[in-house]
Amino acid sequence: MAPRSFWKGYLKLSLVTCPVAMTPATTDSEKVRFHSINRKTGNRIRNHYVDAQTGKPVRDEDQVHGFASGEDQFVVIEDDELDSIALESTHTIDIETFVPRDSIGWIWHDKPYFLMPDDKVGEEAFAVIRDAMRATGMVGIARVVLFRRERAVMLEAAGKGILAWTLRFGDEVRAADDYFEDVEDAKPEARVVKLVKALIDERTKDWDPSMVEDPVQARLLDIIEAKRKKRKPAKTRAPAEEPPPTPDNVVSIMDALRRSVEQEKKSGKAK
């Protein structure tokens, strides 16, 4: 059963409009989560918001948003003031422009959402926009208000639906050149690159979701289940050995690569 949508509104392209629903494309609900427990009583520890100066608890209705304007000085913003600046994108994803899919680097991608038609009447309009983007290799750029903040989103065809990626704000993405400028623009020897290509070829496989499974999560669940059944948890694996020292010259790199390629072929890791 598909999860319930957390946002409903309209997808708009010029005069074409259709009702849509959106839901997160990822989840962390299966992750192991811990509570803070009082070791002596076994009871949960509850957090309270307190006034930083008086130390007294603050009721929910007395908690408001504040923007720091100086040391221990804040500009208070009320909920109705936030609502007053709500934009049309609160309820409408209006596609403003289209760009080639490959022109948006992965670093701009923030969070993915599934976008789907919300009624039968709008399915045709939805399908037309989706299939036209797929046929042209383009993605739509629009804006939408999520969690009281307007976000730019990238829309791309994904199967029967549309994948909506919220995009990071401009001031969130750092310029790569600032960090790579001290890296020497060295050109490796062709024979070294050839050996690395051979190593890559030996390790090339088709993508599979199992490649990103969380082994720590699985071991945590084993420990939790063992404690629940009041039995001793199985031993975890030994700590990883220290990696060998990094080669400091081309000759040792060549030797290491040759041995690596030979080892890969012998171990049967080829695709």
Buried (B, 14 or more C-beta within 10 A) or exposed (E): EEEEBEBEBBBBBEEBBBBBBBBBBEEEEEEEEEEEEEEEEEEEEEEEEEEEEEEEEEEEEEEEEEEEEEEEEEEEEEEEEEEEEEEBBBEBBBBEEBEEBEEBEEEBEBBBBBBBBBEEEBBEBBBEBBEBBBEEEBBBBBBBBBEEEBBBBBBBBBEEBBBBBBBBEEEEEEEEEEEEEEEEEEEEEEEEEEBBEBBEEBEEEEEEEEEEEEEEEEBBEEEEEEEEEEEEEEEEEEEEEEEEEEEEEEEEBBEBBEEBBEEBEEEEEEE
